[in-house]
Amino acid sequence: MSNNPASQRQVVRRAQRWVVKVGSSLVTNEGRGIDPEAIAVWAAQIAGLRAQGREVVLVSSGAIAEGMKRLGWLNRPHEIHELQAAAAVGQMGLAQAYESGFSRWNLKTAQILLTHEDIADRRRYLNARSTISTLLGYGVIPIINENDTVVTDEIKLGDNDTLAAMVTNLIEADVLVILTDQAGLFTADPRHDPGATLIAWGKAADSAFEAMAGGAGTGIGKGGMATKVRAAQRAARSGAATVIASGREHEILSRLAAGESLGTCLVAELAPIAARKQWLADQLQTRGVITLDEGAVRVLLEQGKSLLPIGVTQIHGEFERGDLVSCQSPQGHEIARGLVNYGASDARRIVRRPSAEIESILGFVEEPELIHRDNLIVLGRG
């Protein structure tokens, strides 16, 4: 990867799938409840990205602040059940505001509430991934927030930065844009050090950035710069670049899409596909074995296509949808491994059958492939 900052900005300019995270202070009148005018501004900018053919997922804070306003609370509560109540009330206002803002551009929105457990559990992970991908395919703008109404642990500052990075990994986005009330990452805290300078770009894995990022954020927002740097590190695991920039900048998203240098751009070591393939290759434990016929072996080795049920002869072991399985030749040599779209019991019922028959056999269709090529890495010829 080039060390030229200008070329790093081209990564953002060329990005087709974006995850955009807006902080509470950017949508809630500095904590006084949802700001419809601010929502309208974000809707207009995202509509501009959609007009360019880009896909956008929005991760938005603001539910608790809106709930506090509706409940007449002046101070953020500390009790978990009160935070949950505020989030439940506020989600209604947040959804209404975004629905109204995007409707002006004839864009539909969908609300998705996630917890970290939804991402950690492989089945729920794949279900969330499929839902978001389907929505994007229909041109819908998914509005995602932490499901604060059901979390059992303390609602930690910075969760939506982490959530945005997890969503970036989930849908294999090209870029994560974290918009905040700061201009980006500085060499020191600019509020206390007049010599602090903005870091225009760097590698997300550089440990020095996390050390530079200390300090808490605003009393309204969810944490400081450190959470954003850690989010960039997480997003880099799937090859995504991260831009940390000020949401106060005029037309920030449009300008980033045009390749303008704004805020801090932290890039990944590997391109998205290479990063995912490396993750698959590095996994030591597989949950089962799928034996292929010679035709399927050739398709995987020579054509790089997905694995279809018709090319499978046997299923060994017990595994669930989303588990990592080993793909072996008829001679028992491992030639590939990947994330399976069907659990072992369902997979056994569809082996040697064409994909068009999956629904009639199982009563449903998760995917036409047993393992999609994006979730499969070829290890060798065995």
DOKOL-814388 format. One record per residue (C-alpha): x, y, z; residue in one letter. Coordinates in steps of 0.2 Angstrom, whole numbers, plus 5000, padded with zeros to 4 digits. Layout:
N
XYZA;...
END
This chain:
382
500050005000M;500650174995S;501250295009N;500650444999N;499250525009P;498450584993A;498250404987S;497550355004Q;496150485001R;495750394984Q;495350244995V;493850345002V;493450424985R;493350254977R;492350174991A;490650104986Q;490050035003R;490050165017W;489650155036V;489450325043V;489350355062K;488650515068V;488850565086G;487550625098S;488150805098S;487850815079L;486050765080V;485350815096T;485551005098N;486950975110E;485950855120G;484250945120R;483450815110G;483350765091I;483750915079D;482650885064P;483751015054E;485350925058A;484450755053I;483950845036A;485750895033V;486350715035W;484950645025A;485350765010A;487250715011Q;486850535011I;485550554997A;487050634987G;488050474990L;486650364985R;486450464969A;488250424965Q;487850234966G;488650214984R;487850104997E;487750195015V;487350125032V;487050255045L;487550215064V;486750355074S;486850395092S;485450505100G;484150395107A;484550425125I;484650605123A;482950615114E;482250495127G;482850615141M;481950765132K;480350675130R;480350615149L;480850785155G;482550735162W;483850865163L;485350755168N;485850595161R;485350455173P;486650325180H;485450185184E;485450055170I;483550035170H;483350225168E;484550225153L;483550085145Q;481950175148A;482650335140A;483350235125A;481650145122A;480750315122V;482050405112G;482150265098Q;480450325093M;480950495090G;482550455082L;481650335069A;480350465066Q;481650605062A;482650495050Y;481150435041E;480550615039S;482250675033G;482550545020F;480750545014S;481150715006R;482350624995W;481150474991N;482350365001L;481650235013K;482450195030T;482450045041A;482950035059Q;484049895066I;484449885084L;486049775088L;486949715103T;488749655103H;488049475106E;487149495089D;488849505081I;489749375092A;488449245088D;488849165071R;487049135067R;486449305072R;487949375064Y;487449305047L;485649345049N;486049525053A;487249525038R;485949455026S;484649585032T;485749735030I;486349665013S;484549645007T;484049815013L;485549895003L;485049794988G;483349874989Y;484050044990G;483550065009V;484550165021I;484850055037P;484850165053I;485850065066I;485950095084N;486549995100E;485049915107N;485150005123D;483449945129T;484049765132V;485849775137V;486249705154T;487949775156D;488249955160E;488050065144I;489850115141K;490450275133L;491050245115G;489950095112D;489250165095N;491050195089D;491350005092T;489649955085L;490050055069A;491649965067A;490849795070M;489549845057V;490949885045T;491649715047N;489949635046L;489549705029I;491349715023E;491149905020A;492549995011D;492650135023V;492050185040L;491750375043V;491650425061I;490950605063L;491250695079T;491350865086D;493250865084Q;494250895068A;495150725069G;496550645078L;497950765084F;499650725091T;499050795108A;497450865115D;497251035105P;496251105120R;497751105131H;499251095119D;499351245106P;500751145097G;499650995093A;499450955075T;498150865065L;498650685059I;498050675041A;498350495038W;499250345045G;499050155047K;497650095059A;498749965067A;500050095073D;500050085092S;500650265093A;498950335088F;498050255103E;499250335115A;498950505107M;497050485108A;496750495127G;495450595135G;493550595137A;492350665125G;490950785128T;489650755141G;488350725128I;489350605116G;489950435120K;491750435124G;493350515117G;494550495103M;495250335110A;493650235106T;493750305088K;495550245086V;495150075093R;493650075081A;494750105066A;495949965072Q;494449845072R;493749905055A;495449875048A;495349695052R;494149675037S;495149795026G;494149955028A;494950125030A;494250245043T;494050425042V;493850525059I;493250695055A;492150845061S;490350835057G;490351025058R;491251035042E;490151095028H;489650955016E;490850835025I;490250675016L;490150744999S;491950815000R;492650655007L;491850564992A;492650694981A;494350644988G;494650794998E;495850785013S;494850805029L;495050745046G;496150595049T;496150445038C;496850275046L;497050145033V;497149955034A;498649845029E;497649735018L;496249765005A;494549705011P;494549535002I;496349495006A;496049535025A;494449425025R;495349285017K;496849295029Q;495649285043W;494949125037L;496649055033A;497249095051D;495849005060Q;496448845068L;494848755072Q;493548695060T;491848625065R;491648495052G;492148425035V;491348435018I;491848305005T;491848364987L;491748274971D;493048304958E;492048424948G;491848534963A;493648524967V;494048584950R;492848734951V;493548794967L;495348774962L;495248834944E;493848954943Q;493749024961G;491849004962K;490648964976S;490348794983L;488648724978L;487748584987P;487748484970I;489648464971G;489648394989V;489648204992T;489648195011Q;489548295027I;490548255042H;490348315060G;489048435068E;489048615064F;487948765064E;487648895050R;489149015050G;490348895057D;492048865049L;492148705040V;493548615030S;493248565012C;494148405006Q;494448314990S;493848134988P;495548084993Q;495348175010G;496548315006H;496048485013E;495948604998I;494848745006A;493948805021R;492548925023G;490948985032L;489548875029V;487748945025N;486848795032Y;486948685048G;487548505046A;485748425047S;485148545033D;486748525023A;486548335023R;484748345016R;485348455001I;487048364996V;487048314978R;485548424974R;485448574963P;485148744972S;483448764964A;482848624974E;483448694991I;481748774996E;480748624991S;481848515002I;482048625017L;480548735016G;481648895015F;483248955007V;484649045016E;485849055001E;485948964985P;487748924989E;488348805003L;489848915005I;489949084996H;491649124987R;491849274998D;491849165013N;492949035006L;494849025005I;495748894994V;497248825003L;498048714990G;497848574978R;498048434991G;
END
